[in-house]
């Protein structure tokens, strides 16, 4: 479960967004922190908070491919890029 307060905030913002999207995707707290987005049981990637910024690491990658400067940017990226794919 995320222990970082920023990750908990992101999880809270993404849950209703993903639930209302009807794309078969889910969002959940990661077992070792972070916020995991999955589709039909397969992990798409994970958001982690690093020094107040959010890094998106797609499944299979070892480091973030996108960094959001704040919570709103992470939510917007999820909405426009991750949920649209």
Chimera marker file (.cmm) of the C-alpha trace (Angstrom):
<marker_set name="trace">
<marker id="1" x="0.000" y="0.000" z="0.000" r="1" g="1" b="0" radius="0.5"/>
<marker id="2" x="1.298" y="3.480" z="-0.722" r="1" g="1" b="0" radius="0.5"/>
<marker id="3" x="2.719" y="5.078" z="2.372" r="1" g="1" b="0" radius="0.5"/>
<marker id="4" x="3.536" y="8.348" z="0.664" r="1" g="1" b="0" radius="0.5"/>
<marker id="5" x="0.754" y="10.886" z="1.231" r="1" g="1" b="0" radius="0.5"/>
<marker id="6" x="1.071" y="12.069" z="-2.381" r="1" g="1" b="0" radius="0.5"/>
<marker id="7" x="0.574" y="8.530" z="-3.691" r="1" g="1" b="0" radius="0.5"/>
<marker id="8" x="-2.509" y="8.167" z="-1.488" r="1" g="1" b="0" radius="0.5"/>
<marker id="9" x="-3.878" y="11.412" z="-2.923" r="1" g="1" b="0" radius="0.5"/>
<marker id="10" x="-3.199" y="10.196" z="-6.465" r="1" g="1" b="0" radius="0.5"/>
<marker id="11" x="-4.925" y="6.891" z="-5.739" r="1" g="1" b="0" radius="0.5"/>
<marker id="12" x="-7.959" y="8.750" z="-4.415" r="1" g="1" b="0" radius="0.5"/>
<marker id="13" x="-8.127" y="10.979" z="-7.504" r="1" g="1" b="0" radius="0.5"/>
<marker id="14" x="-7.647" y="8.133" z="-9.980" r="1" g="1" b="0" radius="0.5"/>
<marker id="15" x="-10.141" y="5.647" z="-8.517" r="1" g="1" b="0" radius="0.5"/>
<marker id="16" x="-13.306" y="7.484" z="-9.638" r="1" g="1" b="0" radius="0.5"/>
<marker id="17" x="-11.684" y="8.503" z="-12.933" r="1" g="1" b="0" radius="0.5"/>
<marker id="18" x="-10.761" y="4.929" z="-13.848" r="1" g="1" b="0" radius="0.5"/>
<marker id="19" x="-14.044" y="3.480" z="-12.533" r="1" g="1" b="0" radius="0.5"/>
<marker id="20" x="-16.029" y="5.821" z="-14.762" r="1" g="1" b="0" radius="0.5"/>
<marker id="21" x="-13.915" y="5.251" z="-17.867" r="1" g="1" b="0" radius="0.5"/>
<marker id="22" x="-15.311" y="1.825" z="-18.909" r="1" g="1" b="0" radius="0.5"/>
<marker id="23" x="-12.005" y="0.723" z="-20.418" r="1" g="1" b="0" radius="0.5"/>
<marker id="24" x="-11.549" y="-2.421" z="-18.352" r="1" g="1" b="0" radius="0.5"/>
<marker id="25" x="-8.751" y="-0.759" z="-16.424" r="1" g="1" b="0" radius="0.5"/>
<marker id="26" x="-8.319" y="-0.714" z="-12.670" r="1" g="1" b="0" radius="0.5"/>
<marker id="27" x="-6.259" y="1.290" z="-10.232" r="1" g="1" b="0" radius="0.5"/>
<marker id="28" x="-4.999" y="-0.010" z="-6.910" r="1" g="1" b="0" radius="0.5"/>
<marker id="29" x="-2.380" y="0.475" z="-4.255" r="1" g="1" b="0" radius="0.5"/>
<marker id="30" x="0.782" y="-1.445" z="-5.043" r="1" g="1" b="0" radius="0.5"/>
<marker id="31" x="1.936" y="-4.128" z="-2.632" r="1" g="1" b="0" radius="0.5"/>
<marker id="32" x="5.227" y="-2.263" z="-2.175" r="1" g="1" b="0" radius="0.5"/>
<marker id="33" x="4.010" y="1.285" z="-2.629" r="1" g="1" b="0" radius="0.5"/>
<marker id="34" x="2.998" y="3.189" z="-5.696" r="1" g="1" b="0" radius="0.5"/>
<marker id="35" x="-0.260" y="3.292" z="-7.603" r="1" g="1" b="0" radius="0.5"/>
<marker id="36" x="-0.749" y="0.457" z="-10.091" r="1" g="1" b="0" radius="0.5"/>
<marker id="37" x="-2.881" y="0.694" z="-13.212" r="1" g="1" b="0" radius="0.5"/>
<marker id="38" x="-3.900" y="-2.597" z="-14.799" r="1" g="1" b="0" radius="0.5"/>
<marker id="39" x="-6.101" y="-3.734" z="-17.656" r="1" g="1" b="0" radius="0.5"/>
<marker id="40" x="-7.888" y="-7.075" z="-17.478" r="1" g="1" b="0" radius="0.5"/>
<marker id="41" x="-5.510" y="-8.271" z="-14.765" r="1" g="1" b="0" radius="0.5"/>
<marker id="42" x="-2.307" y="-7.230" z="-16.565" r="1" g="1" b="0" radius="0.5"/>
<marker id="43" x="-0.239" y="-4.415" z="-15.103" r="1" g="1" b="0" radius="0.5"/>
<marker id="44" x="0.063" y="-1.420" z="-17.432" r="1" g="1" b="0" radius="0.5"/>
<marker id="45" x="2.405" y="0.498" z="-15.153" r="1" g="1" b="0" radius="0.5"/>
<marker id="46" x="2.935" y="2.184" z="-11.828" r="1" g="1" b="0" radius="0.5"/>
<marker id="47" x="3.003" y="5.740" z="-10.544" r="1" g="1" b="0" radius="0.5"/>
<marker id="48" x="5.500" y="6.492" z="-7.792" r="1" g="1" b="0" radius="0.5"/>
<marker id="49" x="6.116" y="9.730" z="-5.976" r="1" g="1" b="0" radius="0.5"/>
<marker id="50" x="9.728" y="10.888" z="-5.973" r="1" g="1" b="0" radius="0.5"/>
<marker id="51" x="10.627" y="14.148" z="-4.228" r="1" g="1" b="0" radius="0.5"/>
<marker id="52" x="7.132" y="15.547" z="-4.746" r="1" g="1" b="0" radius="0.5"/>
<marker id="53" x="7.014" y="14.598" z="-8.450" r="1" g="1" b="0" radius="0.5"/>
<marker id="54" x="5.231" y="11.598" z="-9.923" r="1" g="1" b="0" radius="0.5"/>
<marker id="55" x="7.038" y="9.147" z="-12.173" r="1" g="1" b="0" radius="0.5"/>
<marker id="56" x="5.129" y="6.811" z="-14.520" r="1" g="1" b="0" radius="0.5"/>
<marker id="57" x="6.922" y="3.539" z="-15.182" r="1" g="1" b="0" radius="0.5"/>
<marker id="58" x="5.232" y="1.332" z="-17.777" r="1" g="1" b="0" radius="0.5"/>
<marker id="59" x="5.217" y="-2.423" z="-17.198" r="1" g="1" b="0" radius="0.5"/>
<marker id="60" x="8.510" y="-3.947" z="-18.267" r="1" g="1" b="0" radius="0.5"/>
<marker id="61" x="10.521" y="-0.752" z="-17.766" r="1" g="1" b="0" radius="0.5"/>
<marker id="62" x="13.062" y="-0.214" z="-15.012" r="1" g="1" b="0" radius="0.5"/>
<marker id="63" x="12.612" y="3.520" z="-14.660" r="1" g="1" b="0" radius="0.5"/>
<marker id="64" x="9.988" y="6.187" z="-15.338" r="1" g="1" b="0" radius="0.5"/>
<marker id="65" x="9.326" y="7.270" z="-18.899" r="1" g="1" b="0" radius="0.5"/>
<marker id="66" x="7.284" y="10.302" z="-17.828" r="1" g="1" b="0" radius="0.5"/>
<marker id="67" x="7.539" y="12.644" z="-14.850" r="1" g="1" b="0" radius="0.5"/>
<marker id="68" x="4.614" y="14.786" z="-13.732" r="1" g="1" b="0" radius="0.5"/>
<marker id="69" x="5.474" y="17.888" z="-11.746" r="1" g="1" b="0" radius="0.5"/>
<marker id="70" x="2.379" y="17.671" z="-9.547" r="1" g="1" b="0" radius="0.5"/>
<marker id="71" x="-0.757" y="15.700" z="-8.757" r="1" g="1" b="0" radius="0.5"/>
<marker id="72" x="-2.892" y="17.444" z="-11.367" r="1" g="1" b="0" radius="0.5"/>
<marker id="73" x="-0.357" y="16.693" z="-14.117" r="1" g="1" b="0" radius="0.5"/>
<marker id="74" x="-0.290" y="13.001" z="-13.140" r="1" g="1" b="0" radius="0.5"/>
<marker id="75" x="-4.085" y="12.813" z="-13.238" r="1" g="1" b="0" radius="0.5"/>
<marker id="76" x="-4.207" y="14.591" z="-16.603" r="1" g="1" b="0" radius="0.5"/>
<marker id="77" x="-1.537" y="12.288" z="-18.094" r="1" g="1" b="0" radius="0.5"/>
<marker id="78" x="-3.453" y="9.258" z="-16.841" r="1" g="1" b="0" radius="0.5"/>
<marker id="79" x="-6.673" y="10.560" z="-18.339" r="1" g="1" b="0" radius="0.5"/>
<marker id="80" x="-5.329" y="11.590" z="-21.741" r="1" g="1" b="0" radius="0.5"/>
<marker id="81" x="-2.527" y="9.094" z="-22.375" r="1" g="1" b="0" radius="0.5"/>
<marker id="82" x="-2.805" y="5.989" z="-20.195" r="1" g="1" b="0" radius="0.5"/>
<marker id="83" x="-6.578" y="5.490" z="-20.250" r="1" g="1" b="0" radius="0.5"/>
<marker id="84" x="-6.765" y="6.332" z="-23.952" r="1" g="1" b="0" radius="0.5"/>
<marker id="85" x="-4.325" y="3.631" z="-25.010" r="1" g="1" b="0" radius="0.5"/>
<link id1="1" id2="2" r="1" g="1" b="0" radius="0.2"/>
<link id1="2" id2="3" r="1" g="1" b="0" radius="0.2"/>
<link id1="3" id2="4" r="1" g="1" b="0" radius="0.2"/>
<link id1="4" id2="5" r="1" g="1" b="0" radius="0.2"/>
<link id1="5" id2="6" r="1" g="1" b="0" radius="0.2"/>
<link id1="6" id2="7" r="1" g="1" b="0" radius="0.2"/>
<link id1="7" id2="8" r="1" g="1" b="0" radius="0.2"/>
<link id1="8" id2="9" r="1" g="1" b="0" radius="0.2"/>
<link id1="9" id2="10" r="1" g="1" b="0" radius="0.2"/>
<link id1="10" id2="11" r="1" g="1" b="0" radius="0.2"/>
<link id1="11" id2="12" r="1" g="1" b="0" radius="0.2"/>
<link id1="12" id2="13" r="1" g="1" b="0" radius="0.2"/>
<link id1="13" id2="14" r="1" g="1" b="0" radius="0.2"/>
<link id1="14" id2="15" r="1" g="1" b="0" radius="0.2"/>
<link id1="15" id2="16" r="1" g="1" b="0" radius="0.2"/>
<link id1="16" id2="17" r="1" g="1" b="0" radius="0.2"/>
<link id1="17" id2="18" r="1" g="1" b="0" radius="0.2"/>
<link id1="18" id2="19" r="1" g="1" b="0" radius="0.2"/>
<link id1="19" id2="20" r="1" g="1" b="0" radius="0.2"/>
<link id1="20" id2="21" r="1" g="1" b="0" radius="0.2"/>
<link id1="21" id2="22" r="1" g="1" b="0" radius="0.2"/>
<link id1="22" id2="23" r="1" g="1" b="0" radius="0.2"/>
<link id1="23" id2="24" r="1" g="1" b="0" radius="0.2"/>
<link id1="24" id2="25" r="1" g="1" b="0" radius="0.2"/>
<link id1="25" id2="26" r="1" g="1" b="0" radius="0.2"/>
<link id1="26" id2="27" r="1" g="1" b="0" radius="0.2"/>
<link id1="27" id2="28" r="1" g="1" b="0" radius="0.2"/>
<link id1="28" id2="29" r="1" g="1" b="0" radius="0.2"/>
<link id1="29" id2="30" r="1" g="1" b="0" radius="0.2"/>
<link id1="30" id2="31" r="1" g="1" b="0" radius="0.2"/>
<link id1="31" id2="32" r="1" g="1" b="0" radius="0.2"/>
<link id1="32" id2="33" r="1" g="1" b="0" radius="0.2"/>
<link id1="33" id2="34" r="1" g="1" b="0" radius="0.2"/>
<link id1="34" id2="35" r="1" g="1" b="0" radius="0.2"/>
<link id1="35" id2="36" r="1" g="1" b="0" radius="0.2"/>
<link id1="36" id2="37" r="1" g="1" b="0" radius="0.2"/>
<link id1="37" id2="38" r="1" g="1" b="0" radius="0.2"/>
<link id1="38" id2="39" r="1" g="1" b="0" radius="0.2"/>
<link id1="39" id2="40" r="1" g="1" b="0" radius="0.2"/>
<link id1="40" id2="41" r="1" g="1" b="0" radius="0.2"/>
<link id1="41" id2="42" r="1" g="1" b="0" radius="0.2"/>
<link id1="42" id2="43" r="1" g="1" b="0" radius="0.2"/>
<link id1="43" id2="44" r="1" g="1" b="0" radius="0.2"/>
<link id1="44" id2="45" r="1" g="1" b="0" radius="0.2"/>
<link id1="45" id2="46" r="1" g="1" b="0" radius="0.2"/>
<link id1="46" id2="47" r="1" g="1" b="0" radius="0.2"/>
<link id1="47" id2="48" r="1" g="1" b="0" radius="0.2"/>
<link id1="48" id2="49" r="1" g="1" b="0" radius="0.2"/>
<link id1="49" id2="50" r="1" g="1" b="0" radius="0.2"/>
<link id1="50" id2="51" r="1" g="1" b="0" radius="0.2"/>
<link id1="51" id2="52" r="1" g="1" b="0" radius="0.2"/>
<link id1="52" id2="53" r="1" g="1" b="0" radius="0.2"/>
<link id1="53" id2="54" r="1" g="1" b="0" radius="0.2"/>
<link id1="54" id2="55" r="1" g="1" b="0" radius="0.2"/>
<link id1="55" id2="56" r="1" g="1" b="0" radius="0.2"/>
<link id1="56" id2="57" r="1" g="1" b="0" radius="0.2"/>
<link id1="57" id2="58" r="1" g="1" b="0" radius="0.2"/>
<link id1="58" id2="59" r="1" g="1" b="0" radius="0.2"/>
<link id1="59" id2="60" r="1" g="1" b="0" radius="0.2"/>
<link id1="60" id2="61" r="1" g="1" b="0" radius="0.2"/>
<link id1="61" id2="62" r="1" g="1" b="0" radius="0.2"/>
<link id1="62" id2="63" r="1" g="1" b="0" radius="0.2"/>
<link id1="63" id2="64" r="1" g="1" b="0" radius="0.2"/>
<link id1="64" id2="65" r="1" g="1" b="0" radius="0.2"/>
<link id1="65" id2="66" r="1" g="1" b="0" radius="0.2"/>
<link id1="66" id2="67" r="1" g="1" b="0" radius="0.2"/>
<link id1="67" id2="68" r="1" g="1" b="0" radius="0.2"/>
<link id1="68" id2="69" r="1" g="1" b="0" radius="0.2"/>
<link id1="69" id2="70" r="1" g="1" b="0" radius="0.2"/>
<link id1="70" id2="71" r="1" g="1" b="0" radius="0.2"/>
<link id1="71" id2="72" r="1" g="1" b="0" radius="0.2"/>
<link id1="72" id2="73" r="1" g="1" b="0" radius="0.2"/>
<link id1="73" id2="74" r="1" g="1" b="0" radius="0.2"/>
<link id1="74" id2="75" r="1" g="1" b="0" radius="0.2"/>
<link id1="75" id2="76" r="1" g="1" b="0" radius="0.2"/>
<link id1="76" id2="77" r="1" g="1" b="0" radius="0.2"/>
<link id1="77" id2="78" r="1" g="1" b="0" radius="0.2"/>
<link id1="78" id2="79" r="1" g="1" b="0" radius="0.2"/>
<link id1="79" id2="80" r="1" g="1" b="0" radius="0.2"/>
<link id1="80" id2="81" r="1" g="1" b="0" radius="0.2"/>
<link id1="81" id2="82" r="1" g="1" b="0" radius="0.2"/>
<link id1="82" id2="83" r="1" g="1" b="0" radius="0.2"/>
<link id1="83" id2="84" r="1" g="1" b="0" radius="0.2"/>
<link id1="84" id2="85" r="1" g="1" b="0" radius="0.2"/>
</marker_set>
